[in-house]
Amino acid sequence: MAELVQVLKGRRSIRNYQNQEVPEEVLNLILEAVQWSPSWANTQCWEVIVVKNQDTKQRLQETLSQGNPATRAMVEAPAILVLCGKQGSSGFYKGQVTTKFGDWFMFDLGLATQSLCLAAWNLGLGTVVVGLFDHNRAAAVLGVPEGYELVAMLPLGYPAKQPAAPKRREISEFTHSEKF
Ligand SMILES: Cc1cc2nc3c(=O)[nH]c(=O)nc-3n(C[C@H](O)[C@H](O)[C@H](O)COP(=O)(O)O)c2cc1C
């Protein structure tokens, strides 16, 4: 088991995958990371669609914006985990929004996504968050019902290549002392 910091810093977006299935028990461990993610008032507004069918993967790939660097990954990875969020629950109390930000489902899904990616990496698996695509078209392919939004698609599998880490801003560039 790698140290948490090692996993946090070592995780990379993987866009090239080996032709190797993800065992069900490993997939389940990754889904457990979603299950135990924090969410607004524990609303757990996430839904995850596991796509393994090659034809469906291809149809989802077609929804990606032209030039998206994750295009090949959409059909190369043995599985695509599609994260959907229930609307009108996270950030709401008795049906009313509670903050100026309205629906917090994107925030909760972001946390769940990071949990998922780190758990996968810790198990030797790669992921890449795919956000640049036609969301309505992808939702239609997967039959996502009214009241839910398909937010991100994550190819999942064993990495074929280990990319270099894209540069990060220095801590001093984004940390403020006492005031912005
Ligand atoms: C919300 C979100 C959407 C993203 N969408 C895409 C995408 O559509 N295609 C892609 O290739 N990478 C996508 N990425 C991956 C980022 O490009 C990547 O995380 C960033 O370059 C840092 O690299 P690293 O993940 O290896 O540290 C997305 C990441 C996030 C968090």
The ligand as an ORCA input file, in Angstrom:
! r2SCAN-3c Opt
* xyz 0 1
  C     -12.862     18.486    -14.494
  C     -11.771     17.916    -15.361
  C     -12.016     17.713    -16.719
  C     -11.025     17.157    -17.530
  N     -11.307     16.899    -18.848
  C     -10.383     16.287    -19.617
  C     -10.704     15.925    -20.948
  O     -11.803     16.151    -21.444
  N      -9.733     15.302    -21.667
  C      -8.492     15.008    -21.160
  O      -7.674     14.432    -21.870
  N      -8.173     15.341    -19.879
  C      -9.073     15.954    -19.104
  N      -8.787     16.255    -17.782
  C      -7.459     15.884    -17.220
  C      -6.550     17.096    -16.992
  O      -6.070     17.544    -18.234
  C      -5.403     16.697    -16.037
  O      -5.924     16.338    -14.797
  C      -4.381     17.840    -15.843
  O      -3.739     18.136    -17.057
  C      -3.310     17.489    -14.808
  O      -2.629     16.269    -15.155
  P      -2.583     15.050    -14.130
  O      -4.015     14.586    -13.910
  O      -1.755     13.965    -14.806
  O      -1.957     15.518    -12.862
  C      -9.754     16.822    -16.972
  C      -9.540     17.017    -15.602
  C     -10.526     17.539    -14.802
  C     -10.270     17.701    -13.320
*
